[in-house]
Amino acid sequence: MWLRIILFVLLGVLAVDSVGRGPSEGVSELRHWRPDRMVDCIFCLDYDDYRGFSINGCAVAKPMTCQGNACYMRQHKKANYFLYTTGCVNLTIEELEGIQQRTAEEKAVGTKRGRETQLCEVLNNHLTCLCANHHLCNNISDSAPFSEYSSDIFNNRDFQETRHFKHFLPKDPLLQYVNDIVPVPYQNVYMMRTSVLSSFASPLVGPFLLLMIFLIPTVIL
């Protein structure tokens, strides 16, 4: 009888301990992540086509925000344009476990000290970082400690960056290109920007779009 009670108590303790740790414990940089823990994330876009047109949506005093269980920052590496976006994502437990597995299999660039709060992958065509430790953690001026991996630890995730063009550059030809191809491939903005550059480089467009950033609502639903 007592043996059964002891075994029952031990099983209960193990179950509670397992639930308390959660899948994010295996990814120390995302240790604050929980599937239902929402954080406010900066939603912005910086873009320069190197042909006289640029927009600096991430430099405004009160940037737009969105909500997710993690935030991201993403810079595309391309010689003929500059593109930087920030936003929110909703990772599933399975996706977090996949990130945990891939970071366990790969060696981080540099030495991890255990206090990193941003997890970054640095590939040939883009740099992406995830965080979940506090609201607006995807502020590029935050200078938070980060871990860096040179492999695809985010499993070619689609960060849906065409949303940024819909809000900040609604007349960009890229959006028409998106409508013409179904489904939109992963890493879509990088691949499409390679061949579809902005065709309206009027000096009047930039100031107009910057004005629109201040006028549009500050929360993405």
Helices and strands as residue ranges (DSSP letters): H 2-21, G 23-26, G 28-30, E 39-48, E 54-56, G 57-59, E 64-68, E 70-76, E 82-89, H 93-105, E 118-122, E 126-131, G 140-142, E 146-149, H 162-168, H 173-180, H 188-195, H 205-215
